[in-house]
Amino acid sequence: MYHEYQSYEVGMNRAITPVVKKLIIANAVVFILQIILVKSFHFSLYPYFGIVPKYVYTKFTVWQIFSYLFLHGGFFHILMNMFILWMFGCELERYWGSREFLFYYFVTGAGAGIFNIIFDYNSLIPIIGASGAIFGILTAFAMIFPNRIIYLYFFIPIRAKYFVIILGIMTFLAARFSSSSGIAHYAHRGGMVIGFIYLRKSLNFEYIIEAWGRFKADHRLKTIRKKQREYKNFKEQVNTILDKINEVGYENLTQEEKEILRKASSYLSKDDKQ
């Protein structure tokens, strides 16, 4: 249990993990591209790859739910997000493994974007930044390592669970009283909420695959049973018609009954060929 209570120290000697490294590089490359396009061509990526809530459901720009994670509004914005990604994400990637960590990153990031769309659905202001996924990472870290000591501002010791609670309260109050701040507070809270639900429900990649397999198996079983019931009903209809023929003759059958016999004959001929 010592691992749960040890201090979480930040140092450049901590090796960066593969997925965190690739995410930081991808964000840095996109940020440089943003600067080049704006400075050289006066072209902004925000309306096309940031989340414009109203466009997502009116123009079906669903890719924005993922692409917005790689856009940032300034150097300090990307610096803080990437610093937190490195600081806490590496630990989670080592704990989970690269595939699970990457899946969680995009689930919380996309979930945060959807959260923002739901609560601000008429907005035409682009939402950008990896903050939703970053807040999801902070939530996961606090839930997995709740008593790990973090040094706030490199000086004030605070346990991870309290650190994230304080961040949650701050972003809630900021959204409540500072709606014009330009920060996507709904996305921040969305990342925390989605991350919490994900971890509480154990909604991981393997669980989804297993659930999908169960769904397909149940669907196949229901389909088979439905066909069996239909065949049983059809067979009973045919037997009833055959009994009627024995009593009153084929000529006295209704058109519908004759059609049923033709279908039965067609099924029998297919079975003979097979």
C-alpha positions, 0 to 999 in steps of 0.5 A, spaced: 500 500 500 506 504 500 505 506 492 498 509 494 501 514 499 507 516 496 509 523 493 508 524 486 514 528 484 515 531 477 522 531 474 525 531 467 528 524 469 521 520 468 521 517 462 515 519 457 510 513 455 509 512 448 502 514 447 503 520 451 509 522 447 505 521 440 499 525 443 504 531 445 507 531 438 501 531 434 498 537 438 505 540 437 505 539 430 497 541 429 499 548 433 505 550 429 500 548 423 495 553 426 500 559 427 503 558 420 496 558 416 494 564 420 500 568 419 501 566 412 494 565 409 489 568 415 486 562 415 483 559 421 482 551 423 477 553 428 470 553 424 472 546 421 475 542 426 473 545 433 466 543 435 461 548 433 455 545 437 450 547 432 453 545 426 454 538 429 447 536 429 445 541 423 451 540 418 453 533 421 460 535 422 461 529 427 468 529 426 469 535 430 468 531 436 475 528 436 478 533 432 477 539 436 482 535 441 488 537 437 487 545 437 489 550 442 488 557 443 495 559 445 501 557 447 499 557 454 493 553 453 497 548 449 503 548 454 498 547 460 494 541 457 501 538 455 504 539 461 498 535 465 498 530 460 505 528 461 505 529 468 499 524 470 498 521 463 504 517 463 502 514 470 496 512 467 498 509 461 503 505 465 498 502 469 493 501 464 497 499 458 497 504 452 491 501 448 486 502 454 489 509 456 488 511 448 481 509 448 480 512 455 483 519 452 478 519 446 472 517 450 473 522 455 475 527 450 469 526 445 464 525 451 466 532 454 465 535 447 458 532 446 457 534 453 458 541 451 454 540 445 448 538 449 448 544 454 450 549 449 447 546 443 445 553 439 452 556 440 456 558 433 463 559 437 468 554 436 470 549 442 477 547 442 483 544 446 484 537 449 482 540 456 476 535 456 480 529 456 485 532 460 480 533 466 478 526 464 485 524 466 485 528 472 479 524 474 482 517 473 488 519 477 484 521 483 480 515 483 486 510 482 491 514 486 486 518 491 491 519 496 497 520 492 500 527 494 501 532 489 505 538 490 500 544 487 505 550 485 511 545 486 510 547 494 503 546 497 502 538 498 495 536 497 492 529 495 490 527 488 482 526 490 482 533 493 486 536 488 481 534 483 475 536 487 477 543 488 478 543 480 471 541 479 468 546 484 473 551 480 470 550 473 463 549 476 463 556 479 467 559 473 462 556 468 456 559 473 459 566 474 464 567 468 460 565 462 464 570 457 471 567 459 471 564 453 473 557 456 469 551 455 467 549 462 462 545 460 467 540 456 471 540 463 466 538 467 464 533 461 471 530 461 470 529 469 463 526 469 465 521 463 471 519 466 467 518 473 462 514 469 467 510 465 471 508 471 465 506 476 462 502 470 468 499 468 466 501 461 473 499 458 475 496 451 474 489 453 467 490 456 465 493 450 467 488 445 464 482 450 458 486 450 457 487 443 458 479 442 453 478 447 448 483 443 450 479 437 449 472 440 442 474 443 440 477 436 442 471 432 438 467 438 432 471 437 432 471 430 432 463 430 427 463 435 422 468 431 424 464 424 422 457 428 415 460 430 414 463 423 415 456 420 411 452 426 405 457 424 406 456 417 406 448 418 400 449 422 396 453 416 398 448 411 396 442 415 389 445 416 389 447 408 390 440 407 385 437 412 380 442 408 382 439 401 381 432 404 374 434 406 371 439 400 377 439 395 382 443 392 377 447 388 373 450 394 380 453 397 380 460 398 385 464 393 389 466 400 389 458 402 392 456 395 397 462 395 400 458 402 400 452 398 404 454 393 409 457 398 409 451 401 411 447 395 416 452 393 419 451 400 419 443 399 422 444 392 428 448 395 429 443 400 430 438 395 435 441 391 439 443 397 
